């Protein structure tokens, strides 16, 4: 009975981890990893078949993805000539976009980066667009990376 409860909580944490990979403010991969840990603990109670080795590998993946989530978007922004203002604008735009369905996050993030680069960083509209696109691609790469990892973690919890 205890193992079933742990698995249910692990699956819920996996799903929250997936959502957290997209929604700012929720650390998706670390939440998903806690789900992996609970699946492992349920194994000790006769539940899921999860090994300590897989838990530790997932911990390493979680740490790597969390660190890369800060590096990858910044690199894309830098390569496109963007500034910290563009990165902040993309984040603010994404938060605003949440209120316009999840699909609204994409254009609002791009618009936020463009407006910040143009008005705050003082770039020309063409340079601001290039920077905004670089910032946006970096954001998508970081989010995509987290999403792939948390979906896979949740799959491992369920299976």
C-alpha positions in Angstrom: 0.0 0.0 0.0 2.8 2.4 0.9 4.6 1.7 -2.4 1.4 2.5 -4.4 1.1 5.9 -2.6 4.8 6.7 -3.3 4.3 5.8 -7.0 1.2 8.0 -7.3 3.1 10.9 -5.7 6.1 10.2 -8.0 3.9 10.4 -11.1 2.3 13.6 -9.9 5.8 15.1 -9.3 6.8 13.9 -12.7 3.8 15.8 -14.3 4.6 18.9 -12.2 8.2 18.6 -13.4 7.0 18.6 -17.0 4.8 21.7 -16.3 7.8 23.3 -14.5 10.0 22.8 -17.5 7.7 25.3 -19.4 6.4 27.6 -16.7 8.9 29.9 -15.1 9.5 29.7 -11.4 9.0 25.9 -11.1 12.2 23.9 -11.2 11.0 21.2 -13.6 13.9 18.7 -13.6 14.6 18.8 -9.9 10.9 18.2 -9.2 10.9 15.3 -11.7 14.0 13.9 -10.0 12.2 13.8 -6.6 9.6 11.7 -8.4 12.4 9.4 -9.6 13.7 9.2 -6.0 10.2 8.3 -4.7 9.9 5.6 -7.4 13.2 4.2 -6.1 11.9 4.3 -2.5 8.7 2.5 -3.6 11.0 -0.2 -5.0 12.3 -0.7 -1.5 8.7 -1.3 -0.4 8.0 -3.7 -3.2 6.9 -1.2 -5.8 8.6 0.1 -9.0 11.7 -1.5 -10.4 14.2 1.4 -10.0 17.9 1.0 -9.1 20.1 3.3 -7.1 22.4 3.6 -10.1 19.5 5.0 -12.2 18.6 7.4 -9.4 22.2 8.7 -9.3 22.4 8.9 -13.1 19.1 10.9 -13.1 20.6 13.2 -10.4 23.6 13.9 -12.6 21.4 14.6 -15.6 19.2 16.9 -13.5 22.2 18.9 -12.3 23.6 19.1 -15.8 20.3 20.2 -17.4 19.7 22.8 -14.6 23.2 24.3 -15.1 22.9 24.2 -18.9 19.5 25.9 -18.6 21.4 29.0 -17.5 24.3 28.7 -20.0 22.5 27.8 -23.2 20.1 30.7 -23.4 22.8 33.2 -22.5 25.1 31.8 -25.2 22.4 32.1 -27.8 21.6 35.6 -26.7 25.3 36.6 -26.8 25.8 35.0 -30.2 22.9 37.0 -31.7 24.2 40.3 -30.2 21.5 40.3 -27.5 21.8 41.8 -24.0 20.6 41.0 -20.5 17.7 43.3 -21.2 16.5 41.1 -24.0 16.7 38.0 -21.8 14.7 39.8 -19.1 12.2 41.0 -21.7 11.8 37.4 -23.0 11.1 36.2 -19.5 8.6 39.0 -18.7 6.9 38.4 -22.1 6.7 34.7 -21.4 5.1 35.3 -18.0 2.6 37.7 -19.6 2.0 35.1 -22.3 0.9 32.5 -19.7 -2.3 34.5 -19.3 -3.0 34.1 -23.1 -2.8 30.2 -23.0 0.4 28.3 -23.2 0.6 29.2 -26.9 0.6 32.9 -26.0 3.9 32.4 -24.2 5.8 32.1 -27.5 4.9 35.3 -29.2 4.8 37.2 -26.0 8.3 36.0 -25.1 9.6 37.0 -28.6 7.8 40.4 -28.3 9.2 41.0 -24.8 12.8 40.3 -26.0 12.3 42.6 -29.1 10.8 45.5 -27.1 13.5 45.3 -24.4 16.4 45.2 -27.0 14.9 48.0 -28.9 13.8 50.4 -26.1 16.0 49.4 -23.2 19.2 48.4 -24.9 18.8 51.1 -27.6 19.3 48.8 -30.6 17.9 49.5 -34.0 14.7 47.6 -34.8 16.6 45.3 -37.2 19.3 44.6 -34.6 16.7 44.2 -31.9 14.8 41.6 -33.9 18.0 39.7 -34.5 18.8 39.8 -30.8 15.3 38.9 -29.9 15.3 35.9 -32.2 18.6 34.7 -30.7 17.2 35.1 -27.2 14.1 33.3 -28.2 16.0 30.4 -29.8 18.1 30.1 -26.6 15.0 30.1 -24.5 13.5 27.3 -26.7 16.7 25.3 -26.5 16.8 25.5 -22.7 13.1 24.8 -22.3 13.2 21.9 -24.8 16.1 20.4 -23.0 14.3 20.5 -19.7 11.1 19.2 -21.3 12.8 16.2 -22.9 14.5 15.3 -19.6 11.3 15.6 -17.4 9.2 13.7 -19.9 11.7 10.9 -20.0 11.9 10.9 -16.2 8.1 10.7 -15.9 8.1 7.9 -18.4 10.7 6.0 -16.3 8.5 6.6 -13.2 5.4 5.2 -14.9 7.2 2.3 -16.6 
